[in-house]
Amino acid sequence: MLIFLLLLDSIPIRSGATQTPFEPNMNLPMNPSSPTHQPHRSESPEISAATIERILCLTAAGLSHSQSSVNRALNSPAGWDLPWHPLLQRAYDLVLLQLTKDGVPRDQLPLSIADFIGLCHRPLHEWGLCIPSGSEIDFSDILLLVDGDLTSDAQEWFKTGPFPDLEYFENAWFVRFRRACNVSAAPQQSYVAIREWMIRHPMVDQLEFLTFKQNHDLALGDVIEAAYEPIPQTYIQDGSSQQCVHCGCPMYARPEPGCTRPDCRKQNLPQGKPIPLPNEGRLLHPALLRFLMIPGRTELDLYDRLRKKGCEVSLWPGLDQYDLRVVLPNGRTFAVDVKDWKNPVLLARSLRTELPTDHGDEFWYVFPSRCIRQQPDYVSVFKRSLPAALRKSVHAGSVSTFLKALIQS
């Protein structure tokens, strides 16, 4: 701690810098291997990997909690809550300390949290940190922000971070949802009907939204209300909005079209499907877009395909013990949990260590084919990262791999 304080005291931190979060210090190191920046390793690779993971968890959580809810609703990427969230301050302090220990010249250091947020718009290998080789996680291309929006990397590191005191919106919402279903007249039917509707309607006209809400009792209606926000005007043009055909998220209407999900924007995937909004409209909360709607599209697609093949299929049995229960004509039963995460190691860490008691003959983790295309060793890395007991009792693969396994059964 004393070394940390002495290092920080030797650097004039400009906490009140006028530089905006998206105008980073242009003197920050763009190439860690350049002649002007030759950091040395002061830790073993294992300690360095743990340090990098802590930095990512702290930064992702700090960024998430520093984004101004008002500015997010107005779709203003320059809006951040001040003073900075303590977790973001801790992340910044840790990065600054690590860069200083690694010998980064003073004129290449992020000298304010605004500079640090600018650094978060670059892949991790451009931060100047000594990234360890041989780790189970490939840290180098991790990117936390695109145009001020949190990427899948950021959201996944936040969810798996060691912050039990933080309330994740989707976790709290699901608890409330299940509680309301349990006291309804038909718990399982209510759960399936509402969740399926939300997946199919991430953006919905206000009148259609109110009609659906009023078809349920008061407790369930309150849960539905809590899941949605008004659609920002920057998503609406000429009485309609555009839904990304790749992920289902809304698209910016101006200043230029583009998916609101950074992962699609990075790949220049501009295709959209018009959603008429004659009475303005409602949009799923961002956390539910990411962790309910996006994987839900794969769940419902697989559900429809299996039914066409003559299988008996149930959605989210036991109020979401897993995603699909599949019964073949020969009586064999499969339990399926669909997962749509970018990082297979973080996904494996996030899972429960015990399977549901009614998982049938085989339990499968199924991933969208896109995950396998982007990372060919996704399945092997995922299984290697599972606890040993779970690794021996589950199957894992893409949608196509799972369907082939059913045919062979």
Order of alpha helices (4+ residues) and beta strands (2+ residues): alpha-alpha-alpha-alpha-alpha-beta-beta-alpha-alpha-alpha-beta-alpha-alpha-beta-beta-beta-beta-beta-alpha-beta-beta-alpha-beta-alpha-beta-beta-alpha-beta-alpha-alpha-alpha-beta-alpha
